Amino acid sequence: MKIDIFEDYLFNVSHNFNVQQKRFFNDTITIVDNFYQYPQHVRKFALKLPFLRETESSYGAEVIVPSKIFVELTSLIKEQYPILSALIEPTRTIRFRLVDTEQHDNQYDEWHSDGKGIAGIVYLNERHNVGGTSFHCKGTTFNIEGKWNRLVLFPMSITHKVWFDNGDFADTYRITQILAYRIRLNKILENK
């Protein structure tokens, strides 16, 4: 189910976010701390959505959002991924994902990639330093902590999975917001 959002302020990006880059083999992972101006409102909004079961342990809700967030996010992506940014465009929807860690077997979670483009994950659990995302390449694993109001941007082709230690979310779900910029054929043709 997709829901239109009319509260334009809800997804305002903070004026004082902090950006750092991490190299992981040939790829760059971008970490943006203090991403949203009102992260508590984003979380509250997300938790009111009608979530549908995706797997045995995860639930998703998809919403159509105002273009304002994508204007600001596109600017950030152009700075961090200048070559790839010319070939991608936003999906115009965002997904919120809840993971029930009591049901989720993190040890056996499958590594996966999401195709071609740039993926973004915003961590919306209020406790700091609980879990995050693991990235994997050539036998090496690299973990990014899922800090409150942190956005992580990365090429969709990087192999990754949910990461948390047992007990990290003992009293709550793991909640994230997922953003996607996919490579589009029309963009490739425009840049020839």
N, C-alpha and C positions, 0 to 999 in steps of 0.2 A: 504494500500500500504506500503510495506517495502522497505527501501532504505539502501543500503550499504554505510558505511562511510569509507573514505580512509584517512582523516586527523587524524592521530593517536594522535597528540598532543591535539586535541580538548577537549578530556575528561580527561586530566591530573588532578589528584587529588592534591590539595595543600599540600605543605610540612609542613605547620604550622596550620593544622586544629585543632579545639578545641572540645573535646568530653565530654559530660555530660550525665548522666543517670537520668531518672525520673521513680520512681515506680508508677504503677497504678494498684492497687489491686495486683494480682499475676503476672502481666506482667511488663516488662521493656521497656520503650520507650527511644531510644538513639537519642540524638540531637548532630549533628555535624555542627558546625559553620565554615565558611570559607572553604567549602568543595572543590570547584573547584579552580584550579590555574588560569583559564581564564573564569570565569563565564559569562562575557559579550560576549565572542565568542560562548559559548553554547547557550545563549539566541538568539543571532543573527542568528545562524544556525537554531535553532528551528523555528523561525518566518519565515524562507524561505521554510519550509516544506509544502507539500500539505495536509492540514488538512481536515478530513472528519467529517461530523456531526454525533455525537453519540446520543445526546438527543436534546431536544428543545433548551438547552442553552449551550451545551458543544461540543467541537470538539477535535478529536484526530489524532495523526500522530505517526506511529511506525517505528523505524529504527533498523537495525542490526548494532551493534557497535563492535569496536575492543575488543579483550579479555582483553586488558591492564586494563581497568577500572574495570572489574570483578575480576582480580587478586588482585588489591588493595582493592576493596570493600569486597571481600571474606575474606581477612586478618582482616579487621575491624570487620566483622560479627563474625568471629571465636573468637575474643577477647570479644565481647559484648554478644554473644549468643553461648557459647561453646557447649552445649548439642545439641541444634537444628541445629547448623552449620554442624554437621556430616550427617544430613539427607536431606540437601537441595542442590540445584544447581541452578545457574542463568539461566534465560530464554534466555539469549544472545540477547535479544531485549529490547529496552526501548521505552516508550511511552511519548510523550509530550501531554499535555492536556491544552486546552484553555477553560475558562469558561466566557461566556458573562454575567456579573452580572446584566445587565439591564434586561435580559430575565430569569435569574435564581432566583427562589423563595427560598432563603436560609432558610426561616422560615419553609418551608415544605420539605426540602431536606431529603431524607430517610437515616436513619442509615443503615449501611451495614458492612459486613466483607468480606474478599477476599479469604477465603479458608485456606489452611495450608502452612506455610512458613514464610518468612520475606519480608515485603514490605518496599520500600523506596520512599520518596517524596523529591525532591529538588525544592525549591521555587526560581523562576526566575524573580520575579517582583522587579525592582530596588528600589522602595520606601520601606523603612523599616517598619516593624510592621504593615503590612496590612493583616488582616485575618490570615488564617492558616488552621489547622485541629483540629476538635473536636473529642475527644474520650469519649466513654460512657460505663459505667458498673454499675449495681446495683443502678440505679437512680442518679449516680454521673457523671458529665461532666467535662472533663479536656481539656483545649485548649492549643495548641502549636502554637506560633506565626510563621507566614510564612515570616521570615526575608530573605533578599537577600542572596543567596548562602548558604542557610541552608539545610542540609539533615536531615530528620527524618526517623529513622528505627524503625519498630515495628512488632510484630507478626501479621500476616494477620488475625488471629482469633479475634483480638480486634475490637469491633464495633466502627465505625468512620464515619465522613462525612466532607464535605467542610465547612469551617467556614469563614465568613467575615461579617462585619457590613455594612449596607446600606451606599453607598457613598465611600467605600474603593477603589473601582476600577472604579470610575465615568468616567475616561478618558482612560481606557485601559482594556484589558482582564486580568483575573487571569491566569498566566502561570506557570505550574509545569512540572517536569520531573518525571516519575514514573518508578521505578526499581522493579524487583520481583525475589525472590529466592523461588522456590517452592519445597515442599517435593516430592521426587521421589522414586518410589518403588524400583528401583535398589539400591539406597542409603540405604534404610531400610534393604534390603537383605544383602548388604555388611557388615552392622554393627551388624548382628546377631551373 
